[in-house]
């Protein structure tokens, strides 16, 4: 199965990054608004499932789901309330970022 994992890059100035790891396509975007068009293209290219890092939030999940028009399942990582203290320590008030290594370990 070919699938994609989308994550947010650390800086808004970074270009979109696409890496292939086996059957997984890792897509790093500087802004979640860049992801829907990429998701559509990946589905056209045979991706069968899309997973999003927690940095996309509910609105990002909705935009990707709409972009692929139900053609493939789209899921997302979300953190429970019990993780809030740890996330605050890591990210402070800034937007959460996802790193492929951290998500896949």
N, CA, C and O of each residue as an XYZ file, in Angstrom:
420
protein
N       0.843     -1.174      0.000
C       0.000      0.000      0.000
C       0.894      1.245      0.000
O       1.853      1.331      0.767
N       0.574      2.185     -0.851
C       1.278      3.461     -0.902
C       0.496      4.464     -0.058
O      -0.709      4.630     -0.248
N       1.178      5.133      0.875
C       0.494      6.079      1.744
C       1.358      7.303      1.964
O       2.551      7.294      1.661
N       0.750      8.364      2.497
C       1.462      9.626      2.708
C       1.295     10.103      4.146
O       0.244      9.935      4.765
N       2.362     10.701      4.652
C       2.347     11.340      5.960
C       2.738     12.794      5.770
O       3.829     13.092      5.284
N       1.846     13.699      6.152
C       2.100     15.137      6.050
C       2.503     15.675      7.415
O       1.909     15.315      8.431
N       3.508     16.532      7.435
C       3.939     17.171      8.675
C       4.276     18.636      8.392
O       4.463     19.034      7.242
N       4.351     19.420      9.454
C       4.667     20.839      9.303
C       6.158     21.045      9.510
O       6.770     20.442     10.392
N       6.732     21.909      8.679
C       8.150     22.249      8.793
C       8.351     23.284      9.896
O       7.397     23.934     10.325
N       9.571     23.432     10.344
C       9.864     24.339     11.458
C       9.715     25.817     11.116
O       9.322     26.612     11.970
N      10.026     26.196      9.868
C      10.027     27.613      9.504
C       9.180     27.862      8.262
O       9.189     27.068      7.321
N       8.454     28.963      8.270
C       7.579     29.308      7.149
C       8.350     29.548      5.855
O       7.769     29.484      4.772
N       9.635     29.819      5.951
C      10.432     30.091      4.750
C      10.961     28.817      4.084
O      11.519     28.878      2.988
N      10.790     27.674      4.737
C      11.305     26.426      4.169
C      10.450     25.977      2.987
O       9.225     26.097      3.025
N      11.091     25.459      1.936
C      10.321     24.939      0.804
C       9.671     23.598      1.165
O      10.130     22.895      2.065
N       8.615     23.266      0.458
C       7.965     21.967      0.655
C       8.988     20.866      0.450
O       9.823     20.935     -0.452
N       8.911     19.861      1.289
C       9.855     18.745      1.227
C       9.071     17.456      1.002
O       8.101     17.183      1.709
N       9.489     16.670      0.021
C       8.847     15.378     -0.254
C       9.928     14.311     -0.276
O      10.867     14.381     -1.068
N       9.790     13.329      0.595
C      10.735     12.214      0.697
C       9.971     10.902      0.578
O       8.818     10.805      0.996
N      10.612      9.911      0.013
C      10.009      8.583     -0.115
C      10.766      7.628      0.805
O      11.991      7.524      0.741
N      10.018      6.936      1.656
C      10.587      5.956      2.568
C       9.800      4.669      2.364
O       8.721      4.500      2.932
N      10.329      3.777      1.566
C       9.578      2.576      1.223
C       8.299      2.958      0.499
O       8.338      3.669     -0.505
N       7.170      2.489      1.004
C       5.884      2.795      0.369
C       5.253      4.078      0.919
O       4.144      4.445      0.530
N       5.969      4.761      1.831
C       5.446      5.989      2.433
C       6.049      7.214      1.737
O       7.241      7.258      1.432
N       5.187      8.204      1.500
C       5.626      9.492      0.976
C       5.509     10.483      2.125
O       4.404     10.733      2.607
N       6.622     11.053      2.574
C       6.632     12.043      3.654
C       6.624     13.427      3.036
O       7.487     13.761      2.224
N       5.650     14.225      3.420
C       5.497     15.565      2.849
C       5.572     16.591      3.967
O       4.730     16.606      4.865
N       6.580     17.445      3.908
C       6.717     18.531      4.864
C       6.280     19.836      4.222
O       6.764     20.190      3.147
N       5.372     20.554      4.867
C       4.890     21.832      4.332
C       5.114     22.936      5.362
O       4.992     22.715      6.566
N       5.439     24.118      4.870
C       5.651     25.266      5.752
C       4.329     25.814      6.280
O       4.280     26.413      7.354
N       3.269     25.606      5.525
C       1.948     26.102      5.907
C       0.924     25.043      5.503
O       0.971     24.529      4.385
N       0.006     24.719      6.403
C      -0.968     23.657      6.118
C      -1.837     23.975      4.903
O      -2.412     23.064      4.307
N      -1.943     25.245      4.526
C      -2.749     25.589      3.350
C      -2.105     25.114      2.051
O      -2.764     25.098      1.011
N      -0.837     24.730      2.090
C      -0.162     24.202      0.897
C      -0.482     22.720      0.668
O      -0.281     22.204     -0.432
N      -0.965     22.057      1.678
C      -1.131     20.609      1.635
C      -2.277     20.082      0.766
O      -2.094     19.039      0.139
N      -3.438     20.725      0.683
C      -4.532     20.126     -0.091
C      -4.189     19.836     -1.555
O      -4.531     18.768     -2.063
N      -3.535     20.746     -2.223
C      -3.187     20.520     -3.629
C      -2.202     19.362     -3.767
O      -2.295     18.567     -4.702
N      -1.262     19.275     -2.833
C      -0.295     18.168     -2.868
C      -1.007     16.852     -2.604
O      -0.718     15.848     -3.256
N      -1.933     16.850     -1.656
C      -2.688     15.633     -1.345
C      -3.473     15.149     -2.560
O      -3.484     13.955     -2.858
N      -4.127     16.071     -3.259
C      -4.867     15.694     -4.477
C      -3.940     15.034     -5.495
O      -4.278     14.006     -6.082
N      -2.769     15.637     -5.697
C      -1.821     15.091     -6.666
C      -1.325     13.709     -6.244
O      -1.193     12.813     -7.077
N      -1.051     13.539     -4.953
C      -0.583     12.236     -4.477
C      -1.645     11.162     -4.668
O      -1.325     10.033     -5.039
N      -2.898     11.502     -4.419
C      -3.974     10.529     -4.647
C      -4.053     10.190     -6.133
O      -4.231      9.026     -6.492
N      -3.925     11.183     -6.990
C      -3.901     10.924     -8.437
C      -2.744     10.004     -8.814
O      -2.833      9.237     -9.773
N      -1.647     10.091     -8.038
C      -0.454      9.277     -8.303
C      -0.485      7.917     -7.611
O       0.490      7.169     -7.682
N      -1.595      7.584     -6.940
C      -1.742      6.252     -6.374
C      -1.678      6.119     -4.865
O      -1.753      5.001     -4.355
N      -1.542      7.219     -4.127
C      -1.569      7.134     -2.666
C      -2.956      6.674     -2.230
O      -3.966      7.168     -2.733
N      -3.005      5.721     -1.286
C      -4.268      5.119     -0.859
C      -4.719      5.524      0.542
O      -5.835      5.201      0.950
N      -3.863      6.227      1.277
C      -4.177      6.620      2.645
C      -3.316      7.831      2.981
O      -2.157      7.902      2.573
N      -3.876      8.785      3.724
C      -3.138      9.973      4.138
C      -3.267     10.127      5.649
O      -4.358     10.019      6.208
N      -2.129     10.382      6.298
C      -2.088     10.642      7.733
C      -1.451     12.014      7.937
O      -0.481     12.362      7.264
N      -2.006     12.791      8.872
C      -1.519     14.143      9.146
C      -0.968     14.233     10.557
O      -1.482     13.587     11.470
N       0.083     15.038     10.743
C       0.608     15.266     12.083
C      -0.347     16.181     12.851
O      -1.232     16.800     12.260
N      -0.166     16.259     14.144
C      -1.040     17.058     14.997
C      -1.030     18.536     14.691
O      -1.975     19.239     15.048
N       0.017     19.036     14.036
C       0.104     20.449     13.698
C      -0.952     20.915     12.710
O      -1.159     22.118     12.552
N      -1.624     19.984     12.044
C      -2.663     20.360     11.085
C      -3.961     20.756     11.766
O      -4.717     21.565     11.228
N      -4.230     20.204     12.930
C      -5.458     20.525     13.642
C      -6.699     20.091     12.881
O      -6.611     19.492     11.809
N      -7.841     20.397     13.443
C      -9.111     20.005     12.839
C      -9.376     20.664     11.503
O      -9.900     20.028     10.589
N      -9.019     21.936     11.380
C      -9.247     22.653     10.117
C      -8.375     22.082      8.999
O      -8.826     21.956      7.860
N      -7.140     21.740      9.322
C      -6.256     21.131      8.321
C      -6.764     19.771      7.879
O      -6.728     19.436      6.695
N      -7.240     18.988      8.844
C      -7.823     17.685      8.523
C      -9.016     17.858      7.589
O      -9.141     17.135      6.601
N      -9.884     18.806      7.894
C     -11.062     19.049      7.059
C     -10.672     19.484      5.650
O     -11.303     19.069      4.678
N      -9.638     20.317      5.530
C      -9.246     20.800      4.197
C      -8.657     19.691      3.340
O      -8.895     19.650      2.133
N      -7.895     18.795      3.945
C      -7.331     17.668      3.187
C      -8.440     16.687      2.808
O      -8.484     16.198      1.679
N      -9.328     16.405      3.749
C     -10.447     15.495      3.477
C     -11.288     16.020      2.314
O     -11.669     15.257      1.426
N     -11.573     17.305      2.321
C     -12.344     17.902      1.225
C     -11.566     17.857     -0.085
O     -12.140     17.612     -1.146
N     -10.268     18.093     -0.008
C      -9.443     18.133     -1.219
C      -9.406     16.797     -1.943
O      -9.374     16.758     -3.173
N      -9.411     15.695     -1.188
C      -9.358     14.376     -1.834
C     -10.752     13.811     -2.082
O     -10.899     12.719     -2.630
N     -11.764     14.557     -1.679
C     -13.154     14.228     -2.005
C     -13.536     12.789     -1.665
O     -14.246     12.133     -2.427
N     -13.061     12.301     -0.516
C     -13.434     10.957     -0.077
C     -12.804      9.817     -0.854
O     -13.184      8.662     -0.658
N     -11.861     10.104     -1.721
C     -11.235      9.056     -2.533
C     -10.335      8.135     -1.727
O     -10.149      6.973     -2.088
N      -9.764      8.657     -0.616
C      -8.918      7.852      0.268
C      -9.204      8.249      1.709
O      -9.666      9.362      1.960
N      -8.939      7.357      2.658
C      -9.097      7.736      4.064
C      -8.036      8.766      4.464
O      -6.891      8.697      4.018
N      -8.433      9.715      5.308
C      -7.517     10.723      5.834
C      -7.635     10.694      7.351
O      -8.725     10.853      7.901
N      -6.508     10.489      8.024
C      -6.483     10.464      9.483
C      -5.521     11.497     10.009
O      -4.759     12.096      9.250
N      -5.555     11.707     11.313
C      -4.682     12.719     11.916
C      -4.287     12.316     13.329
O      -5.027     11.624     14.029
N      -3.110     12.761     13.729
C      -2.621     12.581     15.088
C      -3.164     13.733     15.925
O      -2.999     14.898     15.560
N      -3.798     13.421     17.024
C      -4.265     14.439     17.966
C      -3.818     14.035     19.359
O      -3.711     12.848     19.667
N      -3.560     15.017     20.189
C      -3.100     14.766     21.548
C      -4.231     15.005     22.527
O      -5.003     15.954     22.383
N      -4.324     14.136     23.527
C      -5.329     14.294     24.564
C      -4.950     15.395     25.535
O      -3.828     15.900     25.509
N      -5.880     15.760     26.382
C      -5.676     16.808     27.375
C      -4.479     16.480     28.265
O      -3.757     17.383     28.689
N      -4.268     15.203     28.549
C      -3.172     14.810     29.431
C      -1.791     15.135     28.853
O      -0.808     15.154     29.593
N      -1.701     15.387     27.558
C      -0.425     15.725     26.924
C      -0.150     17.227     26.908
O       0.930     17.646     26.491
N      -1.100     18.040     27.350
C      -0.962     19.490     27.201
C       0.254     20.066     27.931
O       0.909     20.962     27.399
N       0.569     19.586     29.118
C       1.727     20.118     29.845
C       3.022     19.837     29.089
O       3.883     20.712     28.985
N       3.162     18.641     28.568
C       4.360     18.292     27.800
C       4.464     19.082     26.514
O       5.555     19.517     26.145
N       3.356     19.277     25.825
C       3.361     20.068     24.594
C       3.703     21.518     24.894
O       4.423     22.158     24.127
N       3.192     22.041     26.002
C       3.499     23.417     26.392
C       4.992     23.566     26.653
O       5.595     24.562     26.252
N       5.596     22.584     27.322
C       7.033     22.625     27.581
C       7.823     22.621     26.278
O       8.806     23.350     26.140
N       7.396     21.805     25.328
C       8.120     21.683     24.056
C       7.944     22.886     23.151
O       8.909     23.363     22.553
N       6.720     23.380     23.046
C       6.412     24.378     22.034
C       6.030     25.747     22.572
O       5.953     26.701     21.798
N       5.794     25.874     23.847
C       5.355     27.150     24.392
C       4.071     27.592     23.725
O       3.147     26.794     23.567
N       4.002     28.830     23.338
C       2.803     29.366     22.699
C       2.860     29.255     21.181
O       1.899     29.623     20.505
N       3.957     28.760     20.634
C       4.078     28.673     19.176
C       3.242     27.538     18.626
O       2.789     26.663     19.365
N       3.044     27.564     17.327
C       2.297     26.525     16.627
C       3.054     25.209     16.733
O       4.266     25.195     16.521
N       2.386     24.100     17.054
C       3.065     22.814     17.115
C       3.641     22.443     15.756
O       3.061     22.744     14.713
N       4.757     21.805     15.789
C       5.399     21.317     14.586
C       5.563     19.815     14.725
O       5.685     19.304     15.838
N       5.566     19.125     13.641
C       5.731     17.673     13.666
C       7.013     17.342     12.920
O       7.303     17.916     11.870
N       7.750     16.442     13.458
C       8.960     15.993     12.796
C       8.799     14.515     12.506
O       8.345     13.755     13.361
N       9.168     14.107     11.307
C       8.975     12.725     10.893
C       9.630     11.775     11.886
O       9.001     10.798     12.293
N      10.849     12.024     12.282
C      11.546     11.138     13.214
C      10.806     10.991     14.525
O      10.749      9.897     15.087
N      10.240     12.073     15.016
C       9.524     12.020     16.285
C       8.224     11.243     16.148
O       7.830     10.533     17.073
N       7.558     11.364     15.020
C       6.281     10.673     14.827
C       6.469      9.177     14.606
O       5.595      8.386     14.960
N       7.586      8.784     14.029
C       7.750      7.397     13.635
C       8.585      6.603     14.619
O       8.851      5.427     14.372
N       9.008      7.196     15.724
C       9.849      6.444     16.646
C       9.024      5.644     17.624
O       9.578      4.950     18.476
